[in-house]
Amino acid sequence: MTERRDFADGAGFRDLEGIGAASEVRLHRAGVLTWGALAEIVDALRGERRGSGVRSEPGDRLGELAEQLTAHPGAQCSGAQHPVAGPGGQRQEAFVLRLTLTDTGRPTRGTLTHVRTGQELALVGWSGEAVSRFVEERAGVEPGRVPAAPSPAALPAASPVASPVALPVALPVASPPEAGGDFPPAGAWPAVPWEAPCRGELRQAVYDVGRVVGGAPQSIEVTLLAAGPGPDLGYCAELLGRRFGEPDTSWAPLAVVTGHGPAPAALRLRFPDVVVPSGLCAVRLRLTALDGPLPAYRAQDQRGPERIES
């Protein structure tokens, strides 16, 4: 008997003929977690083929996958913006959490996907507050019905948790990419509106955030660690993206936040409702010190930041 999978878990791609366990694992590792994401990638590949003048032949795997996705209930419900009420007016919201852990159990990166809309929260390290906030916002949890969150687990002694920098304020940006659109052309984004010299030896650092599937607004949260708290810091954090496989020179800004205050040992940066162009995209964080020295922050799965000469 064939095992029946619930399409709502966003992971049962083996329901499709021709996709086995190995292919499913490769898709998941590449960040393709939902039916909507798989359908979008298949459609994009078919569009590239049509644009190059290649005709579909009998036995064309992309065409067969597209037909199966059209008929599959999981692909049909993916991306639905309005929940469907069940018996008694109740509804269900499903989320898929995937974490990458070290051999000691320390989270290094992960994604949390809202199955109904396909929206994702990308995490570097771990932030229970970000996960709870994402679930509450996407599920529409009634205010006051959520129990108080427990205190976050303590970080290793070498990286004590300090009070975070005051909530960053989003800067206005020019012509952000539309959902499903392309990256903006070079020069379409304004420069950082500060010219104050940086007084630290390290002016900028770049961190690998990972890969995300674009096409719908999503929240991205990055946690950076230092050996301990530092002096006052004014910073600008830019989220950069490029389509996976494109040249390393094609990074374009996606979102910007700023902050000022005592530099914490654990700096948590949240970028809400980031519009990432469709397809599989690589994402980086560029942190610039605007006032004061920049601590030697590192992502939880990196030995240290990439230094940039200024």
Beta strands, then each sheet from edge to edge (+ up, - down):
strand 1: 95-101
strand 2: 107-114
strand 3: 120-124
strand 4: 169-170
strand 5: 204-214
strand 6: 218-225
strand 7: 232-243
strand 8: 252-262
strand 9: 266-274
strand 10: 279-291
strand 11: 298-299
strand 12: 306-307
sheet 1: 1+ 2- 3+ 6+ 9-
sheet 2: 1+ 2- 3+ 6+ 11-
sheet 3: 4+ 8- 7+ 10- 5+ 12-
end
